Amino acid sequence: MMFLPWMVTLGLTVLLAIAITNHRRFPRLHPVAAEDAPLSTLPKVSVLIPARNEAAHIGDALEDLTQQAFPGLEILVLDDHSEDATAEIVCAFMRRAPEVRLLCGKALPAGWTGKNWACAQLAAAATGDILLFADADVRWRPGALRSVLHAMEMLDADLLTVWPTQITVTWMERLTVPLMAMAVMAYLPIWLAHTFYHPLAAAANGQCMAFRRSAYEVIGGHAAVRAAIVEDVRLAQKIKEAGLHLRMADGSGLVICRMYRGAREALDGYTKNIFAGHGNRLSLLALSTLFHWSLFLAPWLWLGLGRSWPLPGWPLWPLALGFAGVAVRAITAHATRQRVGDAVLLPVSVLIFTWIAGRALWQQLRYGGVRWKGRLIRER
């Protein structure tokens, strides 16, 4: 029992060091002046958007993209058997924006997840030198696309994954969504992600991934990760395995997204990803849960139990550890334009993700996979 405070102290010290370093050094998108990226030098870009029941979002995304004032821009949307007005909205844009084109998704083959199959079809139809895969709910501020390409060039990226600035509204969104940025900003040093060619030092965000076409083809595209639920991370790992350059950048308010709307979407979305994000291994998910309880809950439990818990240093040591955990969350929130004050609720977020892990495990046991957008997804 005596070693636990020291282990927690060491863990939080490491996370604080990574968070502070990443806050200073993490690449960020910046507005790019026309003279810094002349239109004549820009590559041909295909923006590829898989869309299943995205009528609420696809119009705004296309409005943003068609206003980017970009030559040779190709915007392909694949309607993945939507049951709403997704296709009709895209068709309306096609009549006034020749760069927009609608593809009708083919039947889902065995062994593929829906998103991976949609992205593979989009890539096969694209003609650009840069293949930029984007979710339908991503919004693009003026000049954002030019900024992505400029960052790609400056960072010498074969794959540039952009972490959009996340918009959170409801309390469940605020308590869950920012932890995605925390996991990157506090757990993975940016220098390691960019310079160490091991697949474990890879992360990516499928909301915005820009590939050089040659790199995408070398790794086998989405066919190489056809059954993956967290295909973004798997593609980033493939890039590293091939000796190519993975680069990451923060959207910095130019690329933004409200990825979930309300408690149900947030819970379902993270339930879909959490088990796959731990390699579909119960042991890793259990260790991760224990790790987060130890670092972000145990200090407050120790503080509350007081002298009845036979550990030295009460109350200053547990209080310092509790605030250190909050500081990790606050630093990453500031770095990614989230609400810094929500950091004090980190213990609540940890409990919510414990519940999400339990939901994911129950769905795996009950259905043999996880449910998402009316489909049962099994990763093989």
C-alpha positions as CSV (number, residue, x, y, z in Angstrom):
1,M,0.0,0.0,0.0
2,M,2.9,2.4,0.7
3,F,4.1,2.3,-2.9
4,L,0.8,3.6,-4.3
5,P,1.3,7.3,-3.5
6,W,4.7,7.2,-5.0
7,M,3.5,5.5,-8.2
8,V,0.7,8.0,-8.6
9,T,3.1,10.8,-8.0
10,L,5.5,9.5,-10.7
11,G,2.6,9.0,-13.1
12,L,1.2,12.4,-12.7
13,T,4.6,14.0,-12.9
14,V,5.2,12.3,-16.3
15,L,1.7,13.4,-17.6
16,L,2.3,16.9,-16.5
17,A,5.6,17.1,-18.2
18,I,4.1,15.7,-21.5
19,A,1.1,18.1,-21.3
20,I,3.3,21.1,-20.7
21,T,5.7,20.2,-23.5
22,N,2.9,19.4,-25.9
23,H,1.2,22.7,-25.1
24,R,4.3,24.5,-26.2
25,R,5.3,22.4,-29.2
26,F,2.2,20.8,-30.7
27,P,1.8,22.1,-34.3
28,R,-1.2,24.3,-34.8
29,L,-3.0,25.4,-38.0
30,H,-2.5,29.1,-38.7
31,P,-4.2,31.3,-41.3
32,V,-2.1,31.3,-44.4
33,A,-1.8,34.4,-46.6
34,A,-2.3,33.9,-50.4
35,E,1.3,35.0,-51.1
36,D,2.5,32.2,-48.7
37,A,0.6,29.5,-50.7
38,P,-0.1,30.8,-54.2
39,L,-3.0,29.1,-55.9
40,S,-0.7,28.0,-58.8
41,T,1.4,25.9,-56.4
42,L,-1.4,24.1,-54.6
43,P,-1.9,20.4,-55.3
44,K,-5.1,19.0,-56.5
45,V,-7.2,18.1,-53.5
46,S,-10.0,15.6,-53.1
47,V,-12.1,16.1,-50.0
48,L,-13.8,12.8,-49.3
49,I,-16.8,12.6,-47.0
50,P,-18.5,9.4,-46.0
51,A,-22.1,10.2,-45.0
52,R,-24.8,8.0,-43.4
53,N,-27.9,9.8,-42.2
54,E,-26.0,13.2,-42.1
55,A,-28.8,15.5,-43.3
56,A,-28.3,17.6,-40.2
57,H,-24.7,18.3,-41.0
58,I,-23.8,17.8,-44.6
59,G,-25.2,21.0,-45.9
60,D,-23.1,23.1,-43.5
61,A,-20.0,21.2,-44.3
62,L,-20.5,21.6,-48.1
63,E,-21.3,25.3,-47.7
64,D,-18.0,25.8,-45.9
65,L,-15.9,23.7,-48.4
66,T,-17.4,25.4,-51.5
67,Q,-16.4,28.8,-50.0
68,Q,-12.7,27.9,-49.7
69,A,-11.8,29.6,-53.0
70,F,-9.6,26.7,-54.0
71,P,-8.6,25.7,-57.6
72,G,-9.0,22.1,-58.7
73,L,-10.9,21.2,-55.5
74,E,-12.9,18.0,-55.7
75,I,-15.5,17.3,-53.1
76,L,-16.9,13.8,-53.1
77,V,-19.7,12.7,-50.8
78,L,-20.7,9.0,-50.5
79,D,-24.2,8.4,-49.4
80,D,-23.9,5.2,-47.4
81,H,-27.5,4.0,-47.7
82,S,-28.9,7.0,-45.7
83,E,-32.5,6.9,-44.6
84,D,-32.8,10.7,-44.4
85,A,-32.4,13.6,-46.9
86,T,-28.6,13.4,-47.1
87,A,-28.6,12.6,-50.8
88,E,-31.1,15.3,-51.7
89,I,-29.1,17.9,-49.9
90,V,-25.9,16.9,-51.7
91,C,-27.7,16.9,-55.1
92,A,-28.9,20.5,-54.4
93,F,-25.3,21.5,-54.0
94,M,-24.2,19.8,-57.1
95,R,-26.5,22.0,-59.2
96,R,-24.7,25.1,-58.1
97,A,-21.2,23.9,-57.2
98,P,-19.6,21.7,-59.9
99,E,-16.8,20.6,-57.6
100,V,-19.3,18.6,-55.5
101,R,-20.2,15.1,-56.6
102,L,-22.4,12.4,-55.0
103,L,-21.6,8.7,-55.0
104,C,-24.1,6.1,-54.1
105,G,-22.6,3.5,-51.7
106,K,-22.5,-0.1,-52.8
107,A,-23.6,-3.0,-50.6
108,L,-21.4,-3.6,-47.5
109,P,-19.1,-6.6,-48.2
110,A,-18.4,-9.1,-45.4
111,G,-15.5,-8.3,-43.3
112,W,-15.7,-4.5,-43.7
113,T,-17.0,-1.8,-41.4
114,G,-19.3,0.7,-43.0
115,K,-17.1,3.7,-42.7
116,N,-14.0,1.9,-44.1
117,W,-16.0,0.6,-47.1
118,A,-17.3,4.1,-47.8
119,C,-13.8,5.6,-47.6
120,A,-12.4,2.9,-49.9
121,Q,-15.0,3.7,-52.5
122,L,-14.3,7.4,-52.2
123,A,-10.6,7.0,-52.6
124,A,-11.2,4.8,-55.7
125,A,-13.2,7.6,-57.3
126,A,-11.0,10.5,-56.3
127,T,-8.6,12.2,-58.7
128,G,-6.6,14.4,-56.3
129,D,-3.0,14.2,-55.3
130,I,-4.1,14.8,-51.7
131,L,-6.8,12.7,-50.3
132,L,-8.5,14.4,-47.4
133,F,-10.9,12.3,-45.5
134,A,-13.3,14.3,-43.4
135,D,-16.4,13.6,-41.4
136,A,-19.7,15.2,-42.4
137,D,-20.0,17.2,-39.1
138,V,-16.6,19.0,-39.5
139,R,-16.8,22.7,-40.2
140,W,-14.2,24.7,-42.1
141,R,-13.5,28.3,-41.4
142,P,-12.4,30.5,-44.3
143,G,-8.9,29.5,-45.4
144,A,-8.9,26.3,-43.3
145,L,-8.2,24.0,-46.3
146,R,-5.3,26.1,-47.4
147,S,-3.9,26.0,-43.8
148,V,-4.1,22.2,-43.8
149,L,-2.2,21.9,-47.0
150,H,0.4,24.5,-45.8
151,A,0.9,22.5,-42.6
152,M,1.3,19.4,-44.6
153,E,4.0,21.0,-46.6
154,M,5.8,22.6,-43.7
155,L,5.7,19.4,-41.6
156,D,6.7,17.2,-44.5
157,A,3.7,15.0,-43.8
158,D,2.7,11.9,-45.7
159,L,-0.3,11.8,-43.4
160,L,-1.4,14.9,-41.6
161,T,-4.1,14.3,-39.0
162,V,-5.8,17.4,-37.7
163,W,-7.5,17.4,-34.3
164,P,-10.5,19.7,-34.8
165,T,-11.4,22.2,-32.1
166,Q,-14.3,20.4,-30.4
167,I,-17.5,22.2,-29.7
168,T,-19.3,20.9,-26.6
169,V,-22.7,22.1,-25.4
170,T,-24.3,19.6,-23.0
171,W,-22.8,18.5,-19.8
172,M,-22.2,15.0,-21.1
173,E,-20.3,16.3,-24.1
174,R,-18.2,18.6,-21.8
175,L,-17.4,15.7,-19.5
176,T,-16.4,13.2,-22.3
177,V,-15.3,14.8,-25.6
178,P,-12.3,16.9,-24.3
179,L,-10.8,13.7,-22.8
180,M,-10.0,12.7,-26.4
181,A,-7.6,15.6,-26.6
182,M,-6.3,15.0,-23.2
183,A,-5.3,11.4,-24.2
184,V,-3.2,12.8,-27.0
185,M,-1.8,15.9,-25.4
186,A,-0.9,14.3,-22.1
187,Y,-0.1,10.7,-23.0
188,L,1.8,11.0,-26.3
189,P,4.8,13.4,-26.6
190,I,4.6,15.1,-30.0
191,W,8.3,14.6,-30.7
192,L,7.8,10.8,-30.2
193,A,4.8,10.7,-32.5
194,H,6.7,12.6,-35.2
195,T,10.2,11.0,-34.9
196,F,9.9,7.5,-33.5
197,Y,9.0,5.0,-36.1
198,H,7.1,2.5,-34.0
199,P,3.4,1.9,-34.5
200,L,2.7,2.3,-30.8
201,A,3.7,6.0,-31.0
202,A,0.9,6.7,-33.4
203,A,-2.4,8.5,-33.0
204,A,-4.9,10.0,-35.5
205,N,-8.3,11.6,-35.7
206,G,-10.6,10.3,-38.5
207,Q,-12.5,13.6,-38.5
208,C,-9.7,15.1,-40.6
209,M,-6.9,13.0,-42.2
210,A,-5.0,14.3,-45.3
211,F,-2.9,11.7,-47.2
212,R,-0.5,12.1,-50.0
213,R,-2.1,9.7,-52.5
214,S,1.2,7.8,-53.0
215,A,1.4,7.2,-49.2
216,Y,-2.2,6.1,-49.1
217,E,-1.6,3.6,-51.8
218,V,1.6,2.3,-50.4
219,I,-0.1,1.3,-47.1
220,G,-3.0,-0.3,-48.9
221,G,-5.6,2.3,-48.1
222,H,-8.7,1.5,-46.1
223,A,-8.6,-2.1,-47.4
224,A,-5.7,-2.7,-45.2
225,V,-7.8,-1.8,-42.1
226,R,-11.2,-2.9,-43.5
227,A,-12.5,-4.4,-40.2
228,A,-11.0,-1.8,-37.8
229,I,-13.3,0.3,-35.7
230,V,-10.6,2.8,-34.8
231,E,-9.4,2.8,-38.4
232,D,-7.8,6.3,-38.0
233,V,-5.2,4.9,-35.5
234,R,-4.6,1.8,-37.5
235,L,-4.0,3.9,-40.7
236,A,-1.5,6.0,-38.7
237,Q,0.2,2.9,-37.6
238,K,0.4,1.6,-41.1
239,I,2.1,4.9,-42.2
240,K,4.8,4.4,-39.5
241,E,5.2,0.7,-40.4
242,A,6.0,1.8,-44.0
243,G,8.6,4.3,-42.8
244,L,6.5,7.3,-43.9
245,H,5.9,10.6,-42.1
246,L,3.0,10.8,-39.7
247,R,2.3,14.4,-38.5
248,M,-0.3,15.8,-36.2
249,A,-1.7,19.3,-35.8
250,D,-4.3,21.1,-33.7
251,G,-7.2,22.6,-35.6
252,S,-6.8,25.9,-33.7
253,G,-10.3,27.1,-34.4
254,L,-10.0,26.8,-38.2
255,V,-11.2,23.2,-38.4
256,I,-13.9,22.6,-35.8
257,C,-16.4,19.9,-35.0
258,R,-19.3,19.1,-32.7
259,M,-18.8,15.4,-32.8
260,Y,-21.7,14.4,-30.5
261,R,-24.9,16.1,-29.8
262,G,-26.2,15.2,-26.4
263,A,-25.7,12.4,-23.8
264,R,-26.9,9.5,-25.9
265,E,-24.7,10.2,-28.9
266,A,-21.7,10.7,-26.6
267,L,-22.2,7.5,-24.7
268,D,-22.9,5.5,-27.9
269,G,-19.9,7.0,-29.7
270,Y,-17.4,6.2,-27.0
271,T,-19.0,2.8,-26.4
272,K,-18.3,2.0,-30.0
273,N,-14.6,3.0,-29.8
274,I,-13.4,2.3,-26.3
275,F,-12.9,-1.5,-26.6
276,A,-11.3,-1.3,-30.0
277,G,-9.1,1.5,-28.8
278,H,-7.6,-1.0,-26.3
279,G,-6.9,-3.5,-29.0
280,N,-10.1,-5.5,-28.3
281,R,-8.4,-6.8,-25.2
282,L,-10.2,-7.0,-21.9
283,S,-6.9,-7.0,-20.0
284,L,-5.8,-3.7,-21.5
285,L,-9.2,-2.1,-20.9
286,A,-9.1,-3.3,-17.2
287,L,-5.5,-2.0,-16.8
288,S,-6.5,1.4,-18.4
289,T,-9.4,1.7,-16.0
290,L,-7.2,0.9,-13.0
291,F,-4.6,3.4,-14.2
292,H,-7.2,6.2,-14.4
293,W,-8.8,5.4,-11.1
294,S,-5.3,5.4,-9.4
295,L,-4.2,8.7,-10.9
296,F,-7.4,10.7,-10.9
297,L,-9.7,9.2,-8.2
298,A,-7.5,7.6,-5.6
299,P,-6.0,10.9,-4.4
300,W,-9.4,12.3,-3.7
301,L,-10.5,9.1,-2.0
302,W,-7.4,9.3,0.2
303,L,-8.1,12.9,1.0
304,G,-11.7,12.0,2.0
305,L,-10.7,9.0,4.2
306,G,-8.2,11.1,6.0
307,R,-6.1,9.5,8.7
308,S,-8.2,6.3,8.6
309,W,-6.2,5.3,5.5
310,P,-2.7,4.4,6.9
311,L,-0.6,6.4,4.5
312,P,1.8,9.2,5.3
313,G,1.5,12.8,4.1
314,W,-2.2,13.4,4.7
315,P,-3.7,15.9,3.8
316,L,-1.1,17.8,1.7
317,W,0.1,14.8,-0.4
318,P,-3.3,13.7,-1.6
319,L,-4.4,17.3,-2.1
320,A,-1.3,17.9,-4.3
321,L,-2.0,14.8,-6.3
322,G,-5.6,15.7,-6.8
323,F,-4.7,19.1,-8.1
324,A,-2.0,17.7,-10.3
325,G,-4.6,15.5,-12.0
326,V,-6.8,18.5,-12.5
327,A,-3.9,20.5,-13.8
328,V,-3.2,17.9,-16.5
329,R,-6.8,18.2,-17.7
330,A,-6.7,22.0,-17.5
331,I,-3.5,22.3,-19.5
332,T,-4.8,20.1,-22.3
333,A,-8.1,22.0,-22.2
334,H,-6.3,25.3,-22.7
335,A,-4.2,23.9,-25.5
336,T,-7.2,22.8,-27.4
337,R,-9.6,25.7,-26.7
338,Q,-11.8,23.8,-24.3
339,R,-13.3,25.1,-21.0
340,V,-10.5,25.1,-18.5
341,G,-12.9,25.2,-15.6
342,D,-14.4,21.8,-16.5
343,A,-11.0,20.3,-15.4
344,V,-12.2,20.2,-11.8
345,L,-14.8,17.6,-12.9
346,L,-12.2,15.2,-14.1
347,P,-13.1,12.5,-11.4
348,V,-16.7,12.6,-12.7
349,S,-15.4,12.1,-16.3
350,V,-13.3,9.1,-15.1
351,L,-16.5,7.5,-13.6
352,I,-18.4,8.1,-16.8
353,F,-15.8,6.4,-18.9
354,T,-15.8,3.5,-16.4
355,W,-19.5,3.2,-17.2
356,I,-18.8,3.4,-20.9
357,A,-16.2,0.6,-20.6
358,G,-18.9,-1.5,-18.9
359,R,-21.4,-0.8,-21.7
360,A,-18.9,-1.8,-24.3
361,L,-18.1,-5.0,-22.5
362,W,-21.8,-5.8,-22.1
363,Q,-22.4,-5.3,-25.8
364,Q,-19.5,-7.5,-26.7
365,L,-20.8,-10.2,-24.6
366,R,-24.4,-9.8,-25.6
367,Y,-24.1,-9.1,-29.3
368,G,-20.5,-10.1,-30.2
369,G,-19.8,-6.5,-31.2
370,V,-21.0,-2.9,-30.7
371,R,-24.0,-1.1,-32.1
372,W,-23.6,2.1,-34.1
373,K,-25.9,3.9,-36.5
374,G,-28.2,0.9,-36.8
375,R,-25.4,-1.6,-37.5
376,L,-23.7,-4.2,-35.5
377,I,-19.9,-3.7,-35.8
378,R,-17.6,-6.6,-35.2
379,E,-13.8,-6.1,-35.4
380,R,-11.9,-9.2,-36.5
